[in-house]
């Protein structure tokens, strides 16, 4: 069982409270002061979850044999006997390097008593369930129940606790699932099972997700990439339903979900994003506005790579999804960027020489190339762009600037043919305060952040398509297609 309680924040260096740490402490205090802070938990918006896919009205049934189903009254919505144990902020991540056969489930409760709560996920292949109108019958046996662990924490900035309130996130890591298969699940806990009934259940709605295809399978895959909501929850609530119509396998978010990263903000963000985070994986990287780094990293379970020192694990992660290799990187400081260089080079070259991988997509918060307010990030260009060039990474997504910009194919500081370079995309307008766009020698297309935007990426064996939509999903702002490079695979 992993233990994250000693996690070192990416913004901290070694030693005591030096000038750099003190600067971040002041920034954190300022961000918190600018944030409307509320300790009230935000309940899951059941009305946002569509009944046909998420099975919001469910009947829970023990099932020994498929042919004999005991008669039980249907449960309407979540099944909760203690309100302080009601699961909220439900979300999923891929926490293993191969996404095909696992999923990690995470949620919160108002009660942070981790000694008297066993977090459980009840997950069943959909073809073993029985749907009858608005009710669903799910078999309950040990093979379908997985236990996890809880992380209890306070909001902490560089070793300084903010307030006395304790929070909890529950994590259950599930493996052994079938690739490319739809599952129905519920998260929460119960005291016991007497062979007929659950005793003292506190469970979520029944919801569904699909696992990723086997690594190397070359079927069309669709993802959404976005960044920089800085809260933005009212607009997210308003538009998330239309985004859900893309029916993507997973979301990737390049940071700045919140204004300051307080737990209250996270509760509101999870509430707004629940129609997508309860249906599939959301893979994040930390932005500069996730000031409370410990709160950010406790929200998620991300792939851990033993090649990285303990304090940098989860600050750099990689996962294979079908024939696509994704890399997430912490670009928040010189320390993090430099610390990830050795692992990143090894990971990218390994992926480029893997016959099962056709596409490499990297993501971080700070852009290597940008023509908007913050501009290009020197530490990323100096340390990571040469690695992207060496491995011929296909696309690099970032945010930080609240607009959209796509570069021409680049190799180093040169514009090259499309089959020789990397496309850099700034996708930082997910309803954060908009910035005006700019243009530079490397710019191909740019738009201001007014109205918001997000990217839908579709991959096949031979093409990678980037479609950029307006925040209301009514307009395609940009369309770009990359053809697979003819790259010889070598031993390194």
C-alpha positions, -999 to +999 in steps of 0.1 A: +000+000+000+014+034-010+018+061+016+016+097+004+016+115+038+053+123+034+050+138-001+073+167-007+057+196-025+071+205-059+074+242-050+097+235-020+134+231-022+156+215+005+162+229+039+141+254+059+119+283+051+143+301+027+135+332+006+121+311-022+098+292+001+088+324+019+078+340-014+056+311-022+041+313+012+031+349+006+017+340-028-004+313-012-018+337+014-026+362-013-044+336-034-064+323-005-074+358+004-087+363-032-107+330-031-141+328-016-135+301+010-162+278+022-159+248+044-192+234+033-190+203+012-206+203-022-229+174-028-228+155-061-252+169-087-272+138-095-293+158-119-262+163-141-257+125-145-277+111-174-298+081-165-291+060-196-254+058-192-248+063-155-277+042-142-285+068-117-316+049-104-303+015-093-314-017-076-286-034-058-288-072-057-266-100-043-263-126-071-250-161-067-262-174-100-271-153-130-304-171-133-317-165-098-321-129-087-337-123-053-364-096-052-354-064-034-368-029-035-350-005-058-328+022-043-333+056-056-301+075-062-273+071-037-277+046-008-267+064+023-274+056+059-250+082+074-249+116+056-214+124+067-203+092+048-220+101+016-194+098-013-187+131-030-161+144-055-160+110-072-133+107-099-110+082-116-074+081-128-051+056-145-025+049-119-006+021-137+017+026-167-007+005-189-042+018-187-059-012-202-067-034-172-070-010-142-087+020-128-083+039-096-114+054-079-112+084-055-138+102-035-143+123-004-166+122+026-174+148+053-162+124+079-124+122+080-123+092+104-101+068+085-099+043+113-136+034+111-142+035+074-132+009+048-134+024+013-148+000-012-155-001-049-181-025-062-173-029-099-190-053-123-188-059-160-220-044-175-229-076-193-232-093-159-258-067-147-295-067-155-312-035-164-349-033-160-363+001-167-348+024-141-334-003-120-302-023-123-293-055-106-256-060-098-240-092-086-222-090-053-193-114-046-157-110-035-144-108-070-163-076-076-154-058-044-121-040-039-109-023-007-086+007-005-072+033+019-077+069+030-054+099+032-062+124+059-046+158+056-049+196+062-043+224+038-005+229+041+018+253+024+055+246+027+052+231+061+026+256+075-009+243+082-038+266+073-066+260+098-074+230+119-099+212+096-089+177+085-099+164+051-100+129+037-097+114+002-104+077-003-085+058-030-092+023-043-068+009-069-084-018-090-065-040-114-073-072-134-101-056-154-108-066-190-095-041-216-120-022-237-149-033-215-178-013-200-182-016-162-208-005-137-196+006-103-205+021-070-181+036-044-184+040-007-185+015+022-207-009+041-204-027+074-212-063+064-231-085+040-253-112+055-258-132+023-290-113+014-286-076+024-258-051+029-255-039+064-252-001+070-244+008+034-231+043+024-228+041-014-228+063-044-251+061-074-244+033-098-223+047-127-204+034-156-170+036-174-151+019-202-116+005-198-089+015-223-080-009-251-050-032-248-017-015-254-008-016-291-044-020-303-048+004-332-084+015-330-098+051-330-095+068-296-109+101-285-097+124-257-104+159-244-075+181-234-081+214-216-066+236-189-069+267-168-104+269-154-092+288-123-125+278-108-148+286-137-174+263-121-205+283-132-194+281-169-184+244-165-218+236-151-234+254-180-214+237-208-202+203-195-232+185-209-224+194-245-188+184-240-200+151-228-216+144-261-181+138-276-181+105-257-143+106-251-124+078-233-106+102-209-098+138-201-064+154-197-061+187-177-030+208-179-033+226-145-049+256-128-082+238-120-085+262-091-077+297-080-055+287-050-060+250-046-080+250-013-100+220-005-132+240-007-124+250-043-116+214-052-150+204-039-167+229-061-146+219-091-153+182-087-190+191-084-190+210-117-169+183-135-188+153-121-206+144-153-172+136-169-151+126-139-175+098-129-174+083-164-138+080-171-102+089-162-091+124-157-053+128-158-039+161-144-007+180-140-002+207-113-005+243-123+010+273-106-024+281-090-026+248-073-006+266-045-015+240-019+005+213-036-003+187-009-040+191-015-035+187-053-015+155-050-038+140-024-067+143-048-052+119-073-034+086-076-010+089-106+014+065-122+045+062-100+079+055-116+106+040-095+133+057-116+123+090-100+133+100-065+104+096-040+098+133-037+093+136-075+071+106-081+037+117-095+053+150-106+062+131-137+040+103-150+035+083-181+007+060-193+000+039-224-035+040-238-038+018-269-012+030-293-008+064-276+019+072-250+010+101-227+034+120-204+025+144-177+051+168-163+054+193-134+068+225-149+062+247-119+099+253-109+134+250-120+138+222-094+110+201-109+120+206-145+156+197-139+147+167-116+126+151-143+151+153-172+168+120-168+136+100-164+118+119-191+145+112-217+145+075-209+108+073-210+104+092-243+130+072-261+116+039-248+082+049-261+095+060-295+112+026-299+081+007-288+065-010-318+031-008-300+032+030-297+024+052-327+019+086-310+036+104-281+017+133-264+032+153-236+015+177-212+026+203-187+013+237-174+039+262-187+042+264-225+075+261-243+061+284-269+035+311-264+027+345-278+003+356-252+006+373-217+031+351-200+051+341-231+074+312-237+089+294-207+127+293-208+132+264-184+109+242-205+126+252-237+161+247-223+156+213-205+127+196-222+124+207-258+157+190-268+142+158-254+110+163-273+131+168-304+152+137-298+122+114-294+102+132-321+072+138-298+041+145-318+022+170-297+030+190-265+000+205-247+003+233-221-018+261-206-009+290-183-019+316-210-057+318-212-061+315-249-055+290-277-024+288-298-010+262-321+025+264-335+039+253-368+060+221-367+091+229-347+124+213-341+145+233-317+141+270-329+134+260-365+102+256-385+104+222-402+082+199-424+052+184-405+068+149-405+100+162-388+087+184-360+066+187-329+033+207-327+030+228-295-005+237-284-015+262-257-050+251-245-055+274-215-089+288-218-112+265-200-133+294-186-105+312-168-102+350-171-095+353-209-062+367-223-058+382-257-039+361-282-007+370-299+014+360-329+051+351-332+073+336-358+063+301-346+026+307-346+003+289-370-031+297-354-042+316-323-075+328-307-082+349-276-096+332-246-130+349-248-158+323-245-134+295-235-121+266-256-110+230-253-094+204-276-108+171-288-079+148-299-087+117-320-061+091-329-060+063-353-032+041-365-020+067-390-035+101-380-038+123-350-065+150-353-067+181-331-102+198-331-105+229-310-140+239-299-154+270-284-164+267-248-201+263-257-191+235-282-210+253-310-179+264-331-149+245-344-121+271-340-093+251-354-087+217-371-053+202-376-042+167-386-009+150-382+002+121-403+022+094-386+059+100-390+080+074-407+105+070-379+130+042-377+130+025-343+165+022-329+182+007-299+194+034-274 
